[in-house]
Amino acid sequence: MGIEIEKKFLIDHEKWQQVIKPPGKVYKQGYLLSDEKRTVRVRVADDVAYITLKGSTTGISRSEFEYTIPVNEGKEILKDMATSFIEKTRYNINHAGNVWEVDVFEGDNEGLIIAEIELKHENQEFEKPEWVKNEVSDDRRYTNAYLSVNPFKNWA
């Protein structure tokens, strides 16, 4: 079984603007199923597409299975079967031996930037970059699935 162990953090926008970034990759993803116990999504980025199945979260871990699918099928699934969507640009930033995935959201979630770090185990120590702020791993509002139906622009 695949296991995803990740922590999520908000970003200091001013410090993030100063970071020298590699080219970002635009992600379009849609959800076919999303509840507290499971999520099924399709993601298209450039010339690659994935279908991902995720289980319920315990701590910062959950089961995850991800498979490459043909891009034309990914686009068709997004168009015909997904019930909610998000768009974002992802930047992979190397820092202190780890890769930080920084998602700059677009559309109804514009203004939100979230950094994620995938860990080998829940107690793994790591160094945060100076542009990383508050941890939001335990706040369901910052999951992509939640943002797809409760966009950031509607938050009080």
C-alpha positions as CSV (number, residue, x, y, z in Angstrom):
1,M,0.0,0.0,0.0
2,G,1.2,3.5,-0.8
3,I,1.4,5.9,2.1
4,E,1.6,9.7,1.9
5,I,3.0,11.5,4.9
6,E,3.0,15.2,4.5
7,K,2.9,18.5,6.4
8,K,1.3,21.7,5.0
9,F,2.2,25.3,5.7
10,L,1.1,28.7,4.8
11,I,3.6,31.0,3.2
12,D,4.9,34.5,3.9
13,H,3.9,36.1,0.6
14,E,6.6,38.9,0.7
15,K,9.4,36.5,1.3
16,W,8.1,34.0,-1.3
17,Q,8.2,36.8,-3.9
18,Q,11.9,37.1,-3.3
19,V,12.6,33.4,-3.8
20,I,14.4,32.4,-7.0
21,K,12.1,29.8,-8.4
22,P,12.4,27.1,-11.0
23,P,9.7,27.1,-13.7
24,G,6.4,26.2,-12.3
25,K,4.0,23.6,-13.6
26,V,0.3,24.4,-14.0
27,Y,-2.0,21.8,-12.6
28,K,-5.7,21.4,-13.4
29,Q,-7.4,18.9,-11.2
30,G,-10.9,17.7,-10.6
31,Y,-12.6,15.5,-8.1
32,L,-14.8,12.5,-8.9
33,L,-15.3,11.6,-5.2
34,S,-14.4,13.4,-2.1
35,D,-15.6,12.7,1.5
36,E,-13.8,12.2,4.8
37,K,-12.8,8.6,4.1
38,R,-11.7,8.8,0.5
39,T,-10.8,11.0,-2.5
40,V,-10.6,10.3,-6.2
41,R,-9.1,13.0,-8.3
42,V,-7.7,13.4,-11.8
43,R,-4.9,15.8,-12.4
44,V,-3.5,17.1,-15.8
45,A,-0.2,19.0,-16.0
46,D,1.4,19.7,-19.3
47,D,1.7,16.4,-21.2
48,V,1.0,14.1,-18.3
49,A,-2.2,13.1,-16.4
50,Y,-2.8,11.1,-13.2
51,I,-5.7,9.5,-11.4
52,T,-5.1,9.5,-7.6
53,L,-7.0,7.6,-4.9
54,K,-6.5,8.7,-1.3
55,G,-7.8,7.2,1.9
56,S,-8.7,8.9,5.2
57,T,-6.1,10.8,7.1
58,T,-4.7,9.6,10.4
59,G,-2.3,12.2,11.9
60,I,-0.4,13.4,8.8
61,S,-0.5,10.0,7.0
62,R,-3.0,8.5,4.6
63,S,-3.0,5.8,1.9
64,E,-2.4,7.0,-1.6
65,F,-2.4,5.3,-5.0
66,E,-1.5,7.3,-8.1
67,Y,-1.4,6.1,-11.7
68,T,-0.4,7.8,-14.9
69,I,-3.2,7.9,-17.5
70,P,-3.3,9.2,-21.1
71,V,-3.5,13.0,-21.2
72,N,-6.5,13.0,-23.6
73,E,-8.4,10.7,-21.2
74,G,-7.4,12.9,-18.2
75,K,-8.8,15.9,-20.0
76,E,-12.0,14.1,-20.9
77,I,-12.5,12.8,-17.4
78,L,-12.1,16.4,-16.0
79,K,-14.6,17.7,-18.6
80,D,-17.2,15.0,-18.3
81,M,-17.0,13.5,-14.8
82,A,-15.4,15.8,-12.3
83,T,-17.7,17.6,-9.9
84,S,-15.3,20.2,-8.5
85,F,-12.0,21.7,-9.6
86,I,-8.9,23.7,-8.7
87,E,-6.1,25.2,-10.6
88,K,-2.7,26.0,-9.3
89,T,0.9,26.5,-10.3
90,R,3.4,24.2,-8.4
91,Y,7.0,25.0,-7.8
92,N,9.4,22.4,-6.5
93,I,11.9,24.1,-4.2
94,N,15.0,22.2,-2.8
95,H,15.9,23.3,0.7
96,A,18.2,21.6,3.2
97,G,18.0,18.2,1.5
98,N,14.2,18.2,1.1
99,V,11.8,19.1,-1.7
100,W,9.1,21.6,-0.9
101,E,6.1,21.6,-3.2
102,V,4.7,25.2,-3.2
103,D,1.2,25.6,-4.7
104,V,0.2,29.1,-5.9
105,F,-3.6,28.8,-6.3
106,E,-5.5,30.5,-9.1
107,G,-9.2,31.2,-9.9
108,D,-11.5,31.1,-6.9
109,N,-8.5,30.3,-4.6
110,E,-6.3,33.1,-5.8
111,G,-4.2,34.6,-3.0
112,L,-3.6,31.3,-1.3
113,I,-0.2,29.8,-1.3
114,I,0.5,26.5,0.5
115,A,3.8,24.7,0.9
116,E,3.9,20.9,1.4
117,I,6.8,18.6,2.5
118,E,6.5,14.9,2.1
119,L,8.2,12.9,4.9
120,K,9.5,9.4,5.3
121,H,7.9,9.1,8.7
122,E,5.7,11.3,10.9
123,N,8.5,12.2,13.3
124,Q,11.1,13.1,10.7
125,E,12.9,16.4,11.5
126,F,13.4,19.0,8.7
127,E,14.5,22.6,8.3
128,K,11.9,25.1,7.2
129,P,12.8,27.8,4.7
130,E,12.4,31.3,5.9
131,W,9.3,31.9,3.8
132,V,7.4,29.1,5.5
133,K,5.0,30.2,8.2
134,N,2.2,28.5,10.2
135,E,1.5,24.8,9.9
136,V,-2.0,23.9,8.7
137,S,-1.6,20.1,8.3
138,D,-4.5,19.5,10.7
139,D,-6.8,22.1,9.1
140,R,-9.0,20.4,6.5
141,R,-9.8,23.7,4.9
142,Y,-6.4,23.7,3.3
143,T,-6.9,20.4,1.4
144,N,-7.3,20.7,-2.3
145,A,-10.5,18.7,-2.1
146,Y,-12.0,21.2,0.4
147,L,-10.8,24.1,-1.7
148,S,-12.4,22.7,-4.8
149,V,-15.9,23.2,-3.2
150,N,-15.2,25.9,-0.6
151,P,-12.9,28.3,-2.4
152,F,-10.6,30.6,-0.5
153,K,-12.3,33.7,-2.0
154,N,-15.4,32.8,0.1
155,W,-13.6,32.5,3.5
156,A,-14.5,35.2,6.0
